[in-house]
Amino acid sequence: MEIPEALTDTDTDTDMDAAPTHRRTVAAVKSVTKKLPEVTLAFWIMKIAATTLGETAGDLFAQTLKLGYFLTTIALFLIFVVTLVVQLRCRRYNPFFYWTVILSTSTAGTTMSDFMNRDASTKYLANGATSLGWGPQGLGLGYPAGAAILISVLVIIFAVWKLTGMTFVIRDIVSFRGEALFWSAILVSNTLGTSMGDFLSDSSGLGYAGGAALVTGVLLVLVALMKAPAVPNVLLFWIAFVLTRPLGATAGDFLTKPVAKGGLDLGTPGSSAVLLAVLTGLMAYAHLQERRRPALSASSPPRPGARD
């Protein structure tokens, strides 16, 4: 059984006779202190659903309701802060709290990216619109410059994270500082993913379906690389985590944009409502699975020498 780095010190002082009892104790402590989920297929399905909803919901507030990128970014960032405080104060992993923060980073990341990259020029305005909503009209940096800035910020976060000596494996993150670094990386990576998705959809010539197909192909390559011992799985995880955001962005645009632009024209309200229902159902399922986990652990104690 793999033991989080924060718990390894207690393992070294245990004699052989107490090993089975100690393993059960460590398993119980790990269950209580775990704040983040296991990375499974369900995790990635929920991640893509959350990021797609983040794209459609961000566009709903900023564009459909005409609040603009500036005002929407402020409001969604404040929502992110509130959800993050709830998550950080929670003593163990709660699927509803965790995925609500993921969703808030996706929606805030959508409008943050749009505010950085866009301006009030005609190429960013819908038919008949004269502005991007209330407040400043965007910085107009463009997708390449915006992505370069966000990549630099993300590299700095990972560099600081590395210097702290804390693990990058999310299931082993149990400290407040480690989780704060994790969520900082998530917010920036979701904002970066939005820029990448918008670039693929709007500026690369691939269109929404083509952009989604390209990102899907790269993700399949990452899955294949998991079998390569020379490539760390932690590195593959973070690359995949960033890339699922442009997949969600292109998928969201494909659902909501007009047919003339290559979308399905389902609209942001309807698409957001359907995606929210799907994500809520997945969160409820994850919550039920998490509640069953302690009972399963108690009824099936770990076998000597067994590994997670």
C-alpha positions as CSV (number, residue, x, y, z in Angstrom):
1,M,0.0,0.0,0.0
2,E,1.4,3.4,-1.0
3,I,1.8,5.8,1.9
4,P,1.5,9.6,1.4
5,E,4.8,11.4,2.0
6,A,3.2,13.2,5.0
7,L,2.8,9.9,6.7
8,T,6.1,8.1,5.9
9,D,7.8,9.2,9.1
10,T,5.5,7.2,11.3
11,D,6.1,4.1,9.3
12,T,9.8,3.8,10.1
13,D,9.3,3.4,13.8
14,T,6.9,0.5,13.7
15,D,8.1,-3.0,14.6
16,M,7.3,-6.0,12.6
17,D,4.7,-7.4,15.1
18,A,2.5,-4.3,14.8
19,A,2.7,-4.1,11.0
20,P,-0.8,-5.3,10.2
21,T,-2.4,-3.0,12.8
22,H,-0.2,-0.1,11.6
23,R,-1.2,-0.6,8.0
24,R,-4.9,-0.4,9.0
25,T,-4.2,2.7,11.1
26,V,-2.4,4.4,8.2
27,A,-5.2,3.5,5.8
28,A,-7.7,5.1,8.2
29,V,-5.6,8.2,8.6
30,K,-5.2,8.4,4.8
31,S,-9.0,8.1,4.4
32,V,-9.6,11.0,6.9
33,T,-6.9,13.3,5.6
34,K,-7.5,12.8,1.8
35,K,-8.7,16.1,0.3
36,L,-8.5,15.3,-3.4
37,P,-9.9,12.4,-5.5
38,E,-8.4,9.3,-7.0
39,V,-7.6,9.8,-10.7
40,T,-9.8,7.3,-12.6
41,L,-11.8,7.2,-15.8
42,A,-14.7,8.8,-14.0
43,F,-12.4,11.6,-12.8
44,W,-11.6,12.5,-16.5
45,I,-15.2,12.3,-17.6
46,M,-16.2,14.7,-14.8
47,K,-13.3,17.0,-15.6
48,I,-14.3,17.3,-19.3
49,A,-18.0,17.8,-18.3
50,A,-17.0,20.5,-15.8
51,T,-14.7,22.3,-18.3
52,T,-17.3,22.2,-21.1
53,L,-19.9,23.6,-18.6
54,G,-17.4,26.3,-17.6
55,E,-17.1,27.4,-21.2
56,T,-20.8,27.6,-21.9
57,A,-21.6,29.2,-18.5
58,G,-18.9,31.8,-18.8
59,D,-20.2,32.7,-22.3
60,L,-23.7,32.7,-20.9
61,F,-22.9,35.4,-18.4
62,A,-20.4,37.5,-20.4
63,Q,-22.0,37.3,-23.9
64,T,-25.6,36.1,-23.8
65,L,-26.6,38.1,-20.7
66,K,-24.2,40.9,-22.0
67,L,-22.5,41.4,-18.6
68,G,-19.2,41.7,-20.3
69,Y,-15.9,40.0,-19.6
70,F,-14.7,42.5,-17.0
71,L,-17.7,42.4,-14.7
72,T,-18.2,38.6,-15.2
73,T,-14.6,37.9,-14.4
74,I,-14.8,39.8,-11.1
75,A,-18.1,38.0,-10.1
76,L,-16.8,34.6,-11.1
77,F,-13.5,35.1,-9.4
78,L,-15.2,36.0,-6.2
79,I,-17.3,32.8,-6.5
80,F,-14.1,30.8,-7.0
81,V,-12.7,32.3,-3.8
82,V,-15.8,31.4,-1.8
83,T,-15.9,27.8,-3.2
84,L,-12.1,27.5,-2.6
85,V,-12.5,28.6,1.1
86,V,-15.2,25.9,1.6
87,Q,-12.9,23.3,0.0
88,L,-9.9,24.2,2.0
89,R,-11.8,24.2,5.3
90,C,-13.3,20.8,4.6
91,R,-11.4,18.1,6.5
92,R,-11.7,15.4,3.9
93,Y,-12.5,14.8,0.2
94,N,-16.1,15.9,-0.7
95,P,-17.0,15.4,-4.4
96,F,-19.5,18.3,-4.4
97,F,-17.0,20.7,-2.9
98,Y,-14.1,19.6,-5.1
99,W,-16.0,19.6,-8.4
100,T,-17.7,22.9,-7.5
101,V,-14.2,24.5,-7.3
102,I,-13.2,22.8,-10.6
103,L,-16.3,24.3,-12.2
104,S,-15.7,27.8,-10.7
105,T,-12.1,27.8,-12.0
106,S,-13.4,26.8,-15.4
107,T,-16.0,29.5,-15.6
108,A,-13.7,32.2,-14.2
109,G,-10.9,30.9,-16.5
110,T,-13.2,31.3,-19.5
111,T,-13.9,35.0,-18.9
112,M,-10.3,35.7,-17.6
113,S,-8.9,34.4,-20.8
114,D,-11.4,36.3,-23.0
115,F,-10.7,39.5,-21.1
116,M,-7.0,39.1,-21.6
117,N,-7.1,38.1,-25.3
118,R,-10.0,40.0,-26.8
119,D,-11.0,43.6,-27.4
120,A,-14.0,45.4,-28.9
121,S,-12.9,44.9,-32.5
122,T,-15.5,43.5,-34.9
123,K,-14.0,40.0,-35.0
124,Y,-15.0,39.4,-31.4
125,L,-18.5,41.0,-31.6
126,A,-21.7,39.1,-32.2
127,N,-24.0,40.3,-34.9
128,G,-25.4,43.7,-34.0
129,A,-23.3,44.1,-30.9
130,T,-21.3,47.3,-30.4
131,S,-19.3,46.3,-27.3
132,L,-18.2,43.4,-25.1
133,G,-20.5,44.4,-22.3
134,W,-20.1,46.7,-19.3
135,G,-16.7,48.0,-18.2
136,P,-13.2,47.8,-19.9
137,Q,-13.5,46.1,-23.2
138,G,-10.6,43.7,-22.8
139,L,-6.8,43.9,-23.0
140,G,-6.6,42.6,-26.6
141,L,-3.4,40.7,-26.1
142,G,-4.3,38.0,-28.6
143,Y,-4.2,34.3,-28.0
144,P,-0.4,33.8,-28.5
145,A,0.6,36.5,-26.1
146,G,-2.0,35.6,-23.6
147,A,-1.0,31.9,-23.7
148,A,2.7,32.9,-23.3
149,I,1.9,34.9,-20.1
150,L,-0.2,32.1,-18.6
151,I,2.4,29.4,-19.4
152,S,5.0,31.6,-17.7
153,V,2.8,31.9,-14.6
154,L,2.1,28.2,-14.6
155,V,5.8,27.4,-14.8
156,I,6.5,29.7,-11.8
157,I,3.8,28.0,-9.8
158,F,5.3,24.6,-10.5
159,A,8.8,25.9,-9.8
160,V,7.7,27.1,-6.4
161,W,5.8,23.9,-5.8
162,K,9.0,21.9,-6.6
163,L,11.1,24.0,-4.3
164,T,8.7,23.3,-1.4
165,G,9.5,19.6,-1.8
166,M,5.8,18.6,-1.7
167,T,4.4,15.9,-3.9
168,F,2.8,16.5,-7.2
169,V,0.7,13.4,-6.9
170,I,-2.8,14.7,-6.1
171,R,-4.0,11.8,-4.1
172,D,-1.1,12.3,-1.7
173,I,-1.7,16.1,-1.2
174,V,-2.8,16.4,2.4
175,S,-1.4,19.8,3.6
176,F,-3.0,23.3,3.3
177,R,0.0,24.7,1.5
178,G,0.1,21.8,-1.0
179,E,-3.6,22.2,-1.7
180,A,-3.2,26.0,-2.2
181,L,-0.5,25.4,-4.8
182,F,-2.7,22.7,-6.4
183,W,-5.7,25.1,-6.8
184,S,-3.4,27.9,-8.0
185,A,-2.2,25.6,-10.8
186,I,-5.7,24.5,-11.6
187,L,-7.0,28.1,-12.0
188,V,-4.1,29.1,-14.3
189,S,-4.2,25.9,-16.3
190,N,-7.9,26.3,-16.9
191,T,-7.4,29.8,-18.1
192,L,-4.6,28.7,-20.3
193,G,-6.7,25.9,-21.7
194,T,-9.4,28.4,-22.6
195,S,-6.9,30.4,-24.6
196,M,-5.6,27.3,-26.4
197,G,-9.2,26.1,-27.2
198,D,-10.2,29.5,-28.5
199,F,-7.1,29.6,-30.7
200,L,-7.8,26.2,-32.1
201,S,-11.4,27.0,-32.8
202,D,-11.2,30.6,-34.0
203,S,-7.7,31.2,-35.4
204,S,-6.1,28.0,-36.4
205,G,-8.6,27.2,-39.2
206,L,-9.5,23.8,-37.6
207,G,-12.9,24.9,-36.4
208,Y,-14.7,23.6,-33.3
209,A,-14.9,19.9,-34.3
210,G,-11.4,19.9,-35.8
211,G,-9.9,21.5,-32.6
212,A,-11.7,19.0,-30.4
213,A,-10.5,16.1,-32.6
214,L,-6.9,17.4,-32.4
215,V,-6.9,17.6,-28.6
216,T,-8.5,14.2,-28.4
217,G,-5.8,12.7,-30.5
218,V,-3.1,14.3,-28.3
219,L,-4.8,12.9,-25.2
220,L,-4.8,9.4,-26.7
221,V,-1.1,9.7,-27.3
222,L,-0.7,10.6,-23.6
223,V,-2.6,7.5,-22.7
224,A,-0.3,5.4,-24.8
225,L,2.8,7.0,-23.1
226,M,1.5,5.8,-19.7
227,K,3.1,2.5,-20.7
228,A,6.5,4.1,-21.2
229,P,8.6,3.8,-18.0
230,A,10.8,6.8,-19.0
231,V,7.8,9.2,-18.9
232,P,6.6,10.1,-15.4
233,N,2.8,9.6,-15.0
234,V,2.7,12.8,-12.9
235,L,3.9,14.8,-15.9
236,L,1.4,13.1,-18.2
237,F,-1.4,13.9,-15.7
238,W,-0.7,17.6,-15.7
239,I,-0.4,17.8,-19.4
240,A,-3.7,15.9,-19.8
241,F,-5.2,18.2,-17.1
242,V,-4.3,21.3,-19.1
243,L,-5.4,19.7,-22.5
244,T,-8.8,18.7,-21.2
245,R,-9.6,22.4,-20.8
246,P,-9.3,23.2,-24.5
247,L,-11.2,20.1,-25.3
248,G,-14.0,21.4,-23.1
249,A,-13.7,24.8,-24.6
250,T,-14.0,23.6,-28.2
251,A,-16.8,21.2,-27.3
252,G,-18.7,24.0,-25.6
253,D,-18.2,26.3,-28.6
254,F,-19.3,23.5,-30.9
255,L,-22.5,23.2,-28.9
256,T,-23.4,26.9,-28.6
257,K,-22.0,28.7,-31.7
258,P,-24.1,29.4,-34.8
259,V,-24.2,26.8,-37.6
260,A,-22.6,29.3,-40.0
261,K,-19.5,29.2,-37.7
262,G,-19.5,25.4,-37.5
263,G,-21.4,25.0,-34.3
264,L,-24.7,23.3,-33.5
265,D,-26.4,26.6,-32.3
266,L,-28.0,25.0,-29.2
267,G,-27.5,28.2,-27.2
268,T,-25.6,28.8,-24.0
269,P,-28.7,28.5,-21.6
270,G,-29.9,25.1,-22.8
271,S,-26.4,23.7,-23.2
272,S,-25.4,24.9,-19.7
273,A,-28.5,23.5,-18.1
274,V,-28.0,20.0,-19.7
275,L,-24.3,20.0,-18.8
276,L,-25.1,21.1,-15.2
277,A,-27.6,18.3,-14.9
278,V,-25.0,15.8,-16.1
279,L,-22.2,17.1,-13.8
280,T,-24.6,17.1,-10.8
281,G,-25.5,13.5,-11.5
282,L,-21.9,12.5,-11.7
283,M,-21.1,14.4,-8.5
284,A,-23.9,12.5,-6.7
285,Y,-22.6,9.2,-8.0
286,A,-19.1,10.1,-6.8
287,H,-20.5,11.1,-3.4
288,L,-22.2,7.8,-3.0
289,Q,-19.0,5.9,-4.0
290,E,-17.0,8.0,-1.4
291,R,-19.5,7.2,1.3
292,R,-19.3,3.4,0.5
293,R,-15.5,3.5,0.6
294,P,-15.0,3.4,4.4
295,A,-17.5,0.6,4.8
296,L,-15.7,-1.4,2.1
297,S,-12.3,-0.8,3.8
298,A,-13.6,-1.9,7.2
299,S,-15.2,-5.1,5.8
300,S,-12.1,-6.0,3.7
301,P,-8.9,-5.3,5.7
302,P,-5.7,-5.0,3.6
303,R,-3.8,-8.3,3.0
304,P,-0.2,-8.4,4.2
305,G,2.0,-7.2,1.4
306,A,-0.9,-5.8,-0.7
307,R,-0.5,-2.6,-2.6
308,D,-3.0,0.1,-3.7
